[in-house]
């Protein structure tokens, strides 16, 4: 899926990052300091990448999915580094989602 298709998917579904973490995050166990363990564990950014179609393996598509996730995060006014910091400091997916809700994460227009 191209970046443009990913952005279109984002606009079509109109999910916020916090919704992605709450809903899609339930499919995975949380991991720290890496995007995925290659199986059923993801960090918060890995969950977002997986939402956009990444299979959790370090392959040629990982970079594309990370870029797509970064674009989606920027579009919503969320910095990838903030999510990484929260994840690696021990916050759960739901706690990260709660934080994003309190800082006024915007839904796409």
Rosetta blueprint (number, residue, H / E / L):
1 X L
2 X L
3 X H
4 X H
5 X H
6 X H
7 X H
8 X H
9 X H
10 X H
11 X H
12 X H
13 X H
14 X L
15 X L
16 X L
17 X H
18 X H
19 X H
20 X H
21 X H
22 X H
23 X H
24 X H
25 X H
26 X H
27 X H
28 X L
29 X E
30 X E
31 X L
32 X L
33 X L
34 X L
35 X L
36 X E
37 X L
38 X L
39 X L
40 X L
41 X E
42 X E
43 X L
44 X H
45 X H
46 X H
47 X H
48 X H
49 X H
50 X H
51 X H
52 X L
53 X L
54 X L
55 X L
56 X L
57 X L
58 X L
59 X L
60 X H
61 X H
62 X H
63 X H
64 X H
65 X H
66 X H
67 X H
68 X H
69 X H
70 X H
71 X H
72 X H
73 X H
74 X H
75 X H
76 X L
77 X L
78 X L
79 X L
80 X H
81 X H
82 X H
83 X H
84 X H
85 X H
86 X H
87 X H
88 X H
89 X L
90 X L
91 X L
92 X L
93 X H
94 X H
95 X H
96 X H
97 X H
98 X H
99 X H
100 X H
101 X H
102 X H
103 X L
104 X L
105 X L
106 X L
107 X L
108 X L
109 X L
